[in-house]
Structure formats: structure tokens, C-alpha cells
């Protein structure tokens, strides 16, 4: 029986790669216009939905796929090479289905009533909020920024800090019919994610769609009782939530490498004898960028494998004791490697890489914005590692 389930899952994964291979040229062709419009086209959203690429991290009992984490990350890496914003929707926004799966049964039943091929946006950057507690509901108002995919989402998960909830932020789930979208995503990169702000005015939210952040993200959340087909439904969720960016990030850099080579290979062939010394310099630059991306790919694969493998509460605790800092370190180093590779390629391209009609500049800009995400920031990831190492040697005060 187990072998049959695994075979069925592998067939599903193979079919995803087939449809991605078929649709990627379309996504790539639309990427520059999507960047200009600061939103993915409706055609891309419908293709993703029809290909069932929004249910990759949703529970099987509601029609999702509950993919192993390493397979999920690899799929988003593949998509990002053709269109980073499309991978962002499938990866980061698509993974929010797992947050819903960790909430109360009543919340899951209501939100998944229309199936898993829908988007669940989040909005975590709170600008302002007011919250009133009623007998069995909350009345919420406020403004939240950076809600990726909000134009296509049916639901949004707000990250709410307010004295009504005490010292721990709460997650508040509401239909997008209760929010107004503010078109303020005027940014340098990742424009096509359409990560606009949302305004909420006196929205009444039943209590079963509100949960303490720690209760949702820590070991054994409410939804773990019913959803047992993937570790990310029941284990501590922060390692998953903060690592999902690795697929789009790595894929964007790999796409950038391919875009650069499309320009550099013809240029290399045209280098004449009078500039023979330029050849080895270009060869070294391309080789170094290639090996940096290969190492980054190995680090991403290692992180993903660790998050795929542990399934018990004991392993969950051991993970935070022994592995969490290593993953944080690896995430930050993946970002550094991808940026070094892309920056070197940008230097080799020179002015050939800066035209708005070229793919490389789009991928380079998108990578830069991804790299600013708090879950992969160098100082935020590396400082705890250094502190742990120094404390272990008795150097750093406790």
C-alpha cells in the first residue's frame, strides 16, 4: 500500500515537471510585460490553477498533494528559471496552504470548501491596526503591506500585533472580499508578484479563524490531528516558512546564468586574435559563477532534505538543538553565492545586460529584492551561529 502511494506521488511529480516544461516558455515570454505591469497576467494564474500547482502543500484530504518538501522546493527552482514571480506565487504564496492546514478544523473546512486550487495571500507588515473582542468574534481594522499575489487570492492571512492579543502576534484569516487592495507596489524588483497593501475596515472575523502565532507555528498545532500526510503540518513550521524562498532564489540565479550565456557565447566566439587575452578572463568568470551556483544548489538540496526527513516530535526537538543554526547559515550562504555569481556575470555583460528588453536585468533585479527578505538576511542568519560557536568555547557571555 505504501509503495502504491509513493508511486502515485512520483507520477504526480513527473506530471508537474511535464506541465512546467510545457508552460515555462509562455511564462518566460510574459515575464518582462508582467514586470512592467507589476502583476502576473491572468493567463499565468489560470494556467497555474488548472495545472494544480497551487495545492502542492495542501492536505490530501481536501484535494491537495502534500508534496515532500524537497520536491516542492525543486519544482519552484525549476519555475523560477523562467519567471521568478511565477515561482514566488507557486512557492511562497502557495506554501500558505500549509498554514491553513495547521489551524482549527472549522477554519480548514470553511477555507478549503472551494478546494485547494486557490491562493492564500499573507500580509505581515502591519502599518496600523485596531482590534475589538466580541463574544465569539473579533472586529479588525488596519493596514498591512507586502501581500504577494493578493489580486488573485481568495483569502488573506493577516499578521496582527495588538494589545487585545497580548504579547504574541495572532494570525487572522479573512476572505479578500473583506479587504481593499492599495496599488502601491512600486519597487525595484519582483514587481510581477503584485505585493500590494491591503486595507481592512471593521471586518468581523469569527474566533475559529484567529490563532496565536506560537500555537500555529510550534510543534503539534491544532490541524496536526487531522493532517498527517506531511511533516510540515505538524512539526515546527518556522524552518519551512523561512526556507521556502530558497527555491525561487536559486532558480532565479540559474535563469540568470542561462540568460547571460545567451549573450556571452556569441560574444566569446567573436573575440579575435588581437584580444586573445580576453578569452581566459571570460572563461574564468563564467566558470566561477557556475561553481558558485552548483555549491548553492547543493546547500539548498541539503536544507530541503533535512526538512523532508524528520517526522517525530523527538526529531523536531533534536532539529532545533543540532540543525537549525546550520540551516540558517546555509540559507544565508546560498544568497551570497547566488549574488556573487550574478554580479560577476553582470560585470562581464557590461552595458549589454542593462537594457530593459533583456532577461538578465529582470532576473538580476528580482534576485536583489529576494535577497532582502528577512528570512535570508546575512546578519540575521549568521549572528546566532557565531554566538553559538563562541559560547561553546566559553568566550561569549551568556
Secondary structure, 3 states (H helix, E strand, C coil): CHHHHHHHHHHHHHHHHHHHHHHHHHHHHHHHHHHHHCCCCHHHHHHHHHCCCCCCCCCHHHCCCCCCHHHHHHHHHHHHCCCHHHHHHHHHHCCHHHHHHCCCHHHHHHHHHHCCCCEEEEECEEEEEEEEECCCEEEEEEEEEEECCCCCEEEEEEEECCHHHCCCCEEEEEEHHHEEEECCCCCCCCHHHCCEEEEEEEEEEEHHHEEEHHHHHCCCCHHHHCCCCCHHHCCCCHHHHCCCHHHHHHHHHHHHHHHHHHHHHHHHHHCCHHHCHHHHHHHHHHHHHHHHHHHHHHHHHHHHHHHHHCCCHHHHHHHHHHCHHHHHHHHHHHHHHHHHHHHHHHHHHHHHHCCCCCHHHHHHHHHHHHCCCHHHCHHHHHHHHHHHHHHHCCCCCC
